[in-house]
Amino acid sequence: MVRITTWNVNGIRNPFGYKPWSANRTFNAMFDTLETDIVIMQELKIQRKDLTDDMVLVPGWDCYFSLPKHKKGYSGVGIFTRQSVCAPIRAEEGVLGVLCPPNSLTPYRELPESSSIGGYLTPSQVADLPPDLDVASLDAEGRCLVLEFPAFVLFGVYSPANSNGLRDDFRIAFLTALETRIRNLTKMGKNVILTGDLNVSRDLIDTARAEDSMRSEGMTHEQYLSTPNRRIFNQLLLNGIVPGERDEGREEPVLYDLCREFHPDREGMFTHWEQKINARPGNFGSRIDFILCSVAIKDWFQEANIQEGLMGSDHCPVYAVTKEKVHILPKSTTETTELEEETHILDLMNPAGMFKEGVRLREYDPAKDIPPLSGKLLTEFTKRRSILDMFSKKPAIPKPTSKQTPTTNETSIPIEIQVAEDPTSTAGSTVDSEAAPLVYTSSTKASPAANGHPASTASPLKPSEKRRASASASPSKPAKRGKANVSAASSKAPKGQQSLKGFFQTRTKPVDTALPISPSQPENSTADALGQSIASMPPPSPSTETPITSEFFDSDPRASQEASREGWTKLFSKKPAPRCEHGEPCIPLTTKKPGVNCGRQFYLCQRPIGPSGQKEVGTQWRCGTFIWSSEWRGS
């Protein structure tokens, strides 16, 4: 069995912020949790420079990317294939085939038939696209990857969304080109599987409250099905509803909607929910993610479904599982079905000779079995040295052309470190080794005769060093300390601001309690005289007690700081959000719809929208609270 999963991840690392992916933030663990063999991801929102080892070098997996050439954080498609189950024989990027393979200047559509997938649009088919459209731009936004297996051609697609009618021509052109190429491949006899976010729904059952929306816009069911993208899409599908006659060249359906055919009457089978209105809890969404297969291989699949319980994006994964053994028609006949052959699916998902009857005959060879478009062949991940190579591979040392013998003029330079002694010091005196200067002596590199100058002997010490040496050797004289020095040191007060707290405190005037001291009075009698004077002073009476003023006493600075902080906080803090009918804080939003209110902020109930898609009263879903921010006073 082979399991195929498609998922619009809304950013390749976005799922890792949700459970269960946050427990082990690796793509290998993600794919094992999905229990899949082929993963098609859309809306990666990265460029080539953003690819990292954990995205590309996934153990046991190959990867292929189609990324936008110009826009940042926009679109992008990636396909991962499990090496133990399947291996594509060809890989291409784009719908039209105008892009070039890596390290080549030849577009895919101009390659030999043995090296290309085929089915490219003819010049007349390209001319049927909207005339004002730059055709090359269809493949420049990273919206399509094509892998070919012996069993089928796999498309991974991220179709343009409806941007309020601003890119209708581009959207119609992309879907038209995609549909045309699928029909061309079908005519070539190749099976096709189309997967991805197609940004179009089939019918009313695939969109929540579609009937109410249709009535509000004054549309009939026939008009609803006749919108350009929906009409093209339904003509591509078996059992698709097409009002009136089919268009020319689209008379026969070629694809089969697996999820809908396995669950024909299931309502609420949605794959996308609008995040801005928190529509997922109430299942107010739409089904725009598909796995479609050729009508000829619709019996190959045994299961198809959505995984709406897996979080990580505004879309949910969609999967389909093949049978272990499938029936194929021999290429020699197409008239009867009695000669159908039963073949193991693994034989059809790998190059010839790798599997036979589901048993592996040879191992996967990265050098032989990887198509050139593989992410593992990018220069960023192949032509670089590993850390082990830096230590194991040593650069070769160049051999000298001729031996050079050392001459007598070139000698080594020994360095001697000597402690200079004071010649005036006696034998019994010791010299402080820390204060003594160091003397460096070295032999000359060339003899004096060779230089032509007589040898001169330099003094081992410079004049300044001599003075320092003699000063350090002579005994130092003790410094005298008088009473004035002691009193100055003891009475010296700290100056300036000592801490941040001192900036907010006012200085108090010190009380003068010093008593005159006669010069003849001894120093230790100052404290006794001060004590006697204080004892002789009469106690202050309650009536004559002077009140304590702020001149001598400063209030607690923390109180003033708190008051100042509260004032600034009220000035710059946001107003508290109003509460809705449920008694819960509302959420702020901004109007983006063009008009007089564009850019204005408003408050809404934070609860998700209900299944009805409307604001409700007295229920658990979003209530009708709506308040403009300019009208809210914060009380």
C-alpha positions in Angstrom: 0.0 0.0 0.0 1.1 3.6 -0.7 -0.4 6.5 1.2 -0.5 10.0 -0.4 -1.1 13.0 1.8 -1.6 16.6 0.7 -1.6 19.5 3.2 -1.5 23.3 2.9 0.7 24.0 5.9 0.5 27.9 5.7 4.3 28.1 6.4 6.6 25.1 6.4 7.4 25.4 10.1 4.0 26.5 11.1 2.8 23.0 12.3 5.6 22.8 14.9 3.7 25.3 17.0 0.9 22.9 17.5 0.4 19.5 19.0 1.4 16.7 18.3 4.1 18.2 16.1 5.5 20.4 18.9 6.6 17.3 20.9 9.3 16.4 18.3 10.0 19.2 15.9 11.4 17.2 13.0 10.0 16.4 9.6 10.8 12.8 10.0 8.6 12.5 13.1 5.9 14.5 11.3 5.8 12.1 8.4 5.8 9.1 10.7 2.8 10.6 12.6 1.0 11.1 9.3 1.8 7.5 8.4 2.3 8.5 4.8 4.7 7.7 2.0 4.3 10.8 -0.2 3.7 14.2 1.3 2.7 17.2 -0.8 2.9 20.5 1.0 1.6 23.8 -0.2 2.2 27.4 0.8 5.7 26.9 2.2 6.3 30.7 2.3 10.1 30.4 1.9 12.7 31.0 -0.7 15.7 28.9 -1.7 18.0 30.7 0.8 15.6 29.7 3.6 16.1 25.9 3.0 17.9 24.2 5.9 19.3 20.8 6.6 16.3 19.6 8.6 14.1 20.4 5.6 16.2 18.9 2.9 18.4 16.2 4.5 15.5 14.2 6.1 16.8 10.6 6.7 15.1 8.1 4.4 13.3 10.8 2.3 13.8 12.6 -0.9 12.5 16.1 -1.4 11.6 18.4 -4.3 10.7 22.1 -4.1 9.2 24.8 -6.4 9.7 28.1 -4.7 8.8 31.7 -5.8 11.5 33.4 -7.8 10.8 36.9 -6.7 8.2 37.3 -3.9 9.3 36.5 -0.3 7.1 34.6 2.1 4.7 33.6 -0.7 3.3 30.3 -2.0 5.8 27.5 -2.6 5.2 23.7 -3.1 7.2 20.8 -1.7 7.0 17.0 -2.2 8.6 14.5 0.1 8.9 10.8 -1.0 9.8 7.9 1.2 12.8 6.1 -0.3 11.8 2.6 1.0 8.5 2.8 -0.8 8.7 4.9 -4.0 11.2 6.7 -6.2 10.3 9.0 -9.0 11.9 8.6 -12.4 11.5 12.3 -13.4 10.8 15.6 -11.7 9.9 19.0 -13.1 8.8 22.4 -11.9 6.0 24.4 -13.3 2.9 23.8 -15.5 4.1 25.0 -18.9 7.6 23.5 -18.9 9.3 26.9 -19.6 11.6 26.6 -16.6 15.0 24.9 -16.9 16.4 22.0 -15.0 19.2 22.7 -12.5 22.6 23.4 -14.2 20.9 23.5 -17.6 19.8 26.2 -20.0 17.3 24.0 -21.9 13.7 24.3 -20.8 11.9 21.1 -19.8 9.6 21.3 -22.8 12.6 21.3 -25.2 14.3 18.2 -23.7 14.2 14.8 -25.5 11.1 12.7 -24.9 13.1 10.2 -22.8 14.1 13.0 -20.4 10.9 15.0 -20.1 7.4 14.2 -18.7 5.5 15.6 -21.7 2.0 16.9 -22.1 3.1 20.5 -22.6 0.7 23.0 -24.1 1.0 23.6 -27.8 1.3 27.1 -29.2 -2.3 27.2 -30.1 -3.3 26.1 -26.6 -1.1 28.8 -25.1 -2.8 31.4 -27.4 -6.1 30.5 -25.8 -4.9 31.8 -22.4 -5.9 35.4 -21.5 -4.0 37.7 -23.9 -2.9 40.3 -21.4 -1.1 37.8 -19.2 2.6 37.1 -19.1 2.6 33.4 -19.6 6.0 32.9 -18.1 4.7 34.3 -14.8 2.5 31.2 -14.3 5.6 29.2 -13.4 7.5 32.0 -11.6 5.5 31.9 -8.3 6.3 28.3 -7.1 2.9 26.8 -7.6 3.4 23.5 -9.3 5.6 20.4 -9.0 5.4 17.4 -11.3 6.8 14.0 -10.4 6.6 11.0 -12.7 6.4 7.4 -11.4 6.0 4.4 -13.7 2.4 4.2 -12.4 1.3 7.8 -12.8 2.3 11.5 -13.0 1.8 13.3 -9.7 0.9 17.0 -9.6 1.4 19.0 -6.5 -0.4 22.3 -6.9 -1.1 25.5 -5.0 -3.7 27.3 -7.2 -4.1 31.1 -6.9 -6.8 32.3 -4.5 -9.7 34.7 -5.2 -8.1 38.0 -4.3 -11.3 40.1 -4.5 -11.2 39.9 -8.3 -7.7 41.5 -8.6 -6.1 38.5 -10.2 -8.9 36.8 -11.9 -7.1 36.5 -15.2 -4.1 34.9 -13.6 -6.2 32.5 -11.7 -8.3 31.4 -14.7 -5.1 31.1 -16.8 -3.4 28.9 -14.2 -6.3 26.5 -13.9 -6.8 26.4 -17.6 -3.2 25.6 -18.3 -3.2 22.9 -15.6 -6.4 21.3 -17.0 -5.0 21.4 -20.5 -1.8 19.7 -19.6 -3.6 17.0 -17.6 -5.8 16.3 -20.7 -2.7 16.2 -22.9 -1.0 13.6 -20.6 -4.2 11.5 -20.6 -4.2 11.4 -24.4 -0.6 10.2 -24.2 -1.8 7.2 -22.2 -0.3 8.4 -18.8 -2.3 8.3 -15.6 -2.5 11.4 -13.5 -3.0 12.2 -9.8 -3.7 15.9 -9.0 -3.2 16.9 -5.4 -3.1 20.2 -3.5 -5.0 23.3 -2.6 -7.0 24.2 -5.8 -8.8 27.1 -4.1 -12.1 26.1 -5.7 -15.1 24.2 -4.4 -17.3 21.8 -6.5 -20.8 22.4 -5.3 -23.0 23.7 -2.4 -22.2 20.7 -0.3 -18.5 21.7 -0.2 -19.1 25.1 1.4 -20.8 26.0 4.7 -24.0 27.9 4.3 -23.4 28.3 0.5 -27.2 28.5 -0.1 -27.5 31.6 2.2 -24.5 33.2 0.5 -25.9 32.5 -2.9 -29.3 34.0 -2.0 -27.7 37.1 -0.5 -25.8 37.7 -3.8 -28.9 37.1 -5.8 -27.5 34.1 -7.6 -29.2 30.9 -8.8 -27.7 27.4 -8.5 -26.9 27.4 -12.2 -25.1 30.7 -11.9 -23.2 29.4 -8.9 -21.9 26.5 -10.9 -21.2 28.6 -14.0 -18.5 30.8 -12.4 -15.4 30.4 -14.6 -13.1 28.4 -12.2 -15.9 26.2 -10.9 -17.1 25.4 -14.5 -13.6 24.5 -15.6 -13.1 22.3 -12.5 -16.4 20.4 -12.8 -15.8 19.7 -16.5 -12.5 18.0 -15.4 -14.2 15.7 -12.9 -16.3 12.6 -13.3 -19.8 13.2 -11.9 -19.1 17.0 -12.0 -22.2 19.1 -12.5 -21.9 21.3 -15.6 -24.9 23.5 -16.6 -25.7 23.4 -20.2 -23.4 21.9 -22.8 -19.7 21.2 -22.1 -17.1 23.4 -23.6 -15.2 22.4 -26.7 -12.2 20.2 -25.9 -13.7 19.3 -22.5 -16.3 16.9 -23.5 -15.0 14.0 -21.4 -14.1 14.0 -17.7 -10.6 12.7 -16.9 -10.3 12.9 -13.1 -12.0 11.3 -10.2 -12.7 13.0 -6.8 -11.6 10.3 -4.3 -12.8 11.9 -1.1 -16.2 12.8 -2.4 -16.7 9.5 -4.1 -15.9 7.6 -0.9 -18.2 9.9 1.1 -20.8 11.0 -1.5 -23.4 12.4 1.0 -21.2 13.6 3.8 -21.8 17.2 4.8 -19.3 19.3 6.7 -16.4 17.6 5.1 -14.3 20.8 5.0 -10.6 21.2 4.7 -10.2 24.9 5.2 -11.4 27.4 7.8 -11.0 31.1 8.0 -8.6 32.0 10.8 -9.7 35.6 11.1 -13.1 34.7 12.4 -11.9 31.5 14.2 -14.3 29.4 12.1 -12.7 26.0 12.7 -14.3 25.1 16.1 -17.8 25.7 14.6 -16.8 23.9 11.3 -17.7 26.9 9.2 -15.4 26.2 6.3 -15.0 24.8 2.7 -13.5 21.9 0.9 -10.8 23.2 -1.5 -8.0 20.6 -1.0 -8.3 17.5 -3.2 -6.7 14.3 -4.3 -7.9 13.5 -7.8 -6.9 10.5 -9.9 -7.4 9.5 -13.4 -10.7 7.7 -14.1 -8.7 4.6 -15.3 -7.1 4.1 -11.9 -10.0 5.0 -9.6 -10.2 1.3 -8.5 -6.6 1.4 -7.3 -7.6 3.2 -4.1 -9.2 1.6 -1.1 -9.6 4.6 1.2 -9.7 8.4 1.1 -10.6 10.9 3.8 -9.7 14.2 5.6 -7.9 14.5 8.9 -9.8 17.5 10.4 -8.5 16.7 13.9 -4.9 17.4 13.1 -4.0 21.0 13.9 -1.2 23.1 12.6 -2.6 25.2 9.8 -5.9 26.8 8.6 -6.1 23.7 6.4 -6.2 20.0 7.4 -4.4 17.1 5.7 -6.2 15.0 3.0 -5.1 11.5 2.3 -5.7 8.5 -0.1 -4.5 4.9 0.3 -3.8 2.6 -2.6 -4.4 -1.2 -2.6 -1.5 -3.5 -2.3 -2.1 -5.0 -5.7 -3.7 -3.2 -8.6 -5.0 -4.2 -12.0 -3.4 -2.7 -15.1 -4.0 -3.1 -18.8 -1.2 -4.5 -20.9 0.1 -2.0 -23.4 -0.5 -4.4 -26.3 -4.3 -4.2 -26.0 -6.9 -1.7 -24.9 -10.1 -3.3 -26.2 -10.8 -5.8 -23.5 -10.5 -5.9 -19.7 -10.2 -9.7 -19.5 -6.4 -9.4 -20.0 -5.9 -7.1 -17.0 -2.7 -8.0 -15.0 -2.5 -7.9 -11.3 0.7 -6.1 -10.2 2.1 -5.1 -6.9 1.9 -1.4 -6.3 5.5 -1.1 -5.3 6.6 -2.5 -8.7 4.9 0.5 -10.3 6.1 3.1 -7.8 9.9 2.6 -8.4 12.3 2.4 -11.4 12.4 -0.8 -13.3 14.3 -3.6 -11.7 14.1 -2.2 -8.1 11.0 -4.3 -7.0 9.4 -7.5 -8.3 6.2 -8.7 -6.9 6.7 -6.3 -3.9 10.1 -7.7 -3.1 13.1 -5.4 -3.3 15.8 -6.6 -5.7 18.3 -3.8 -5.3 18.8 -1.0 -2.8 18.0 2.6 -3.5 21.1 4.3 -5.0 21.2 8.1 -4.4 23.7 8.6 -7.2 21.5 6.8 -9.8 17.9 7.1 -8.6 17.6 10.8 -7.7 16.3 13.1 -10.4 18.3 16.4 -10.9 15.5 18.5 -9.3 16.0 16.8 -5.9 16.7 19.2 -3.1 19.6 16.9 -1.9 21.5 17.8 -5.1 21.4 21.6 -4.5 24.9 23.0 -4.2 24.2 24.2 -0.7 23.8 20.7 0.5 26.3 18.7 -1.6 29.4 20.7 -2.3 30.5 21.4 1.3 32.9 19.8 3.7 31.8 18.2 6.9 33.5 18.7 10.2 35.0 15.2 10.1 36.7 16.0 6.7 38.3 19.0 8.3 40.2 16.8 10.7 40.8 13.7 8.6 42.0 15.2 5.3 45.2 17.1 5.8 46.6 19.4 3.1 49.6 18.1 1.2 52.9 19.8 2.2 54.8 21.0 -0.9 58.3 19.5 -1.2 61.2 21.9 -1.3 63.1 22.1 -4.5 66.5 22.5 -2.9 67.9 22.1 0.5 69.0 25.2 2.3 71.9 24.7 4.7 72.1 27.1 7.6 75.1 29.6 7.4 77.3 30.7 10.2 75.8 34.2 10.0 72.3 32.9 10.8 72.2 31.6 14.3 69.5 31.1 16.8 68.6 33.9 19.1 68.5 32.7 22.6 66.8 35.1 25.1 68.1 35.3 28.6 66.2 36.9 31.3 68.3 38.4 34.1 67.5 40.4 37.2 69.4 43.6 37.4 71.0 44.1 40.8 71.8 47.3 42.4 75.5 47.7 42.6 75.2 49.7 45.7 73.3 47.0 47.6 75.3 44.9 50.0 75.7 41.2 50.0 73.3 40.8 52.8 70.5 42.9 51.3 68.0 41.3 48.9 66.4 42.8 45.9 62.7 42.7 45.3 62.2 40.5 42.2 59.0 42.2 41.2 60.5 45.7 41.2 63.7 44.6 39.4 63.7 45.2 35.6 64.2 42.4 33.1 67.3 42.4 30.9 67.0 40.8 27.4 70.3 39.7 25.8 70.6 38.1 22.5 73.3 37.3 20.0 73.6 39.2 16.8 72.4 37.7 13.6 75.4 38.8 11.6 79.0 39.5 12.5 80.2 43.1 12.8 82.7 42.6 10.0 80.0 41.5 7.7 77.9 44.6 8.3 80.9 46.9 8.0 80.4 48.5 11.4 82.3 47.9 14.6 80.5 46.1 17.3 79.1 48.4 20.0 78.1 47.4 23.4 74.8 48.9 24.7 74.0 49.3 28.3 71.6 46.6 29.5 69.4 49.3 31.1 67.9 52.5 29.8 68.4 55.7 31.8 64.7 55.6 32.9 65.1 51.9 33.9 68.2 52.8 35.9 66.3 55.3 37.9 63.5 52.9 38.6 66.0 50.2 39.6 67.9 52.4 42.0 64.6 53.8 43.5 63.3 50.3 44.1 66.6 49.2 45.7 66.8 52.1 48.1 64.8 51.8 51.3 61.6 53.9 51.2 60.9 56.4 53.9 57.8 56.0 56.0 55.2 58.8 55.4 54.3 60.9 58.4 50.8 61.0 59.6 49.7 64.0 61.6 46.5 64.8 63.4 45.3 66.9 60.5 45.6 63.9 58.2 43.7 61.7 60.5 40.9 64.2 61.1 40.6 65.0 57.3 40.4 61.3 56.5 37.8 60.6 59.2 35.6 63.7 58.4 35.7 63.2 54.6 32.1 62.7 53.4 31.1 61.0 50.1 30.5 63.5 47.4 28.1 63.2 44.5 25.2 60.8 43.8 26.0 57.5 45.3 22.9 55.6 44.0 19.9 56.0 41.8 17.7 56.3 44.9 19.6 59.3 46.0 18.5 61.2 42.9 14.9 61.2 44.2 15.7 62.0 47.9 16.2 65.6 49.1 19.2 66.3 51.2 18.6 67.1 54.9 20.5 69.8 56.7 22.8 68.2 59.3 22.4 69.5 62.9 25.5 71.3 64.0 26.5 69.5 67.3 30.2 70.2 67.1 31.7 71.9 70.2 34.8 74.1 70.1 37.9 72.3 71.1 40.8 74.2 72.5 44.2 73.5 71.1 45.4 72.3 74.5 42.5 69.9 75.0 43.5 66.3 74.3 41.9 64.5 71.4 40.1 61.9 73.4 38.3 64.4 75.6 36.0 65.5 72.8 33.4 62.8 73.3 33.4 63.5 77.1 32.8 67.2 76.6 30.0 66.5 74.1 28.3 64.1 76.5 28.5 66.6 79.4 27.0 69.4 77.3 24.1 67.3 76.2 23.4 66.1 79.8 23.4 69.7 81.0 20.7 70.8 78.5 17.2 71.1 79.9 14.6 68.7 78.5 12.3 70.3 75.9 8.7 70.9 77.1 5.8 69.7 75.1 4.6 73.3 74.5 7.9 74.5 73.1 8.6 71.4 71.0 9.2 72.4 67.4 7.3 70.6 64.7 9.3 68.4 62.3 9.2 70.1 58.9 10.1 68.7 55.5 13.3 70.7 55.8 14.7 68.2 58.2 12.6 65.1 57.2 12.0 63.7 53.7 8.9 61.7 53.0 9.1 58.2 51.6 10.3 58.5 48.0 8.6 55.3 47.0 5.2 56.8 47.3 6.0 59.6 44.9 7.6 57.1 42.5 4.4 54.9 42.6 2.2 57.9 41.9 4.4 59.0 39.0 4.4 55.5 37.6 0.6 55.2 37.8 0.2 58.5 36.0 2.5 57.6 33.1 0.9 54.1 32.9 -2.6 55.6 32.5 -1.3 58.0 29.9 0.4 55.4 27.6 -1.4 52.1 28.4 -4.1 50.7 26.1 -7.7 51.1 27.0 -9.3 47.9 28.4 -11.2 46.0 25.9 -15.0 46.1 26.1 -16.9 43.0 27.1 -19.3 41.1 24.9 -22.7 39.6 25.8 -20.9 36.6 27.3 -19.0 38.9 29.7 -15.7 38.1 28.0 -13.2 40.7 26.7 -13.6 41.4 23.0 -10.8 41.1 20.4 -9.6 44.2 18.4 -9.7 43.9 14.6 -9.0 46.3 11.7 -11.1 46.9 8.7 -9.3 46.0 5.4 -12.2 46.2 3.0 -11.8 49.2 0.7 -14.2 52.0 1.6 -14.7 54.8 4.0 -14.0 52.6 7.0 -10.8 51.0 5.7 -8.2 51.1 8.4 -10.6 51.7 11.3 -10.4 49.4 14.3 -13.3 47.7 16.0 -14.1 45.1 18.7 -15.9 41.8 18.3 -16.8 38.8 20.4 -13.8 36.5 20.7 -15.8 33.3 20.4 -15.7 31.4 17.1 -18.4 31.7 14.5 -21.1 29.0 14.7 -22.2 26.5 12.1 -24.7 29.0 10.8 -22.0 31.4 9.9 -23.9 34.2 11.5 -23.7 36.0 14.9 -26.1 34.4 17.4 -27.8 35.5 20.6 -28.0 33.3 23.7 -25.7 30.5 22.3 -22.2 29.4 22.8 -21.0 30.9 19.5 -20.1 34.4 18.6 -22.6 37.0 19.8 -23.5 40.3 18.0 -21.3 42.6 19.9 -19.7 45.2 17.6 -18.1 48.4 18.9 -15.9 50.9 17.0 -12.6 51.7 18.8 -13.2 55.4 18.4 -16.5 55.2 20.2 -15.2 53.1 23.1 -14.2 55.3 26.1 -12.7 52.5 28.2 -15.3 52.6 31.0 
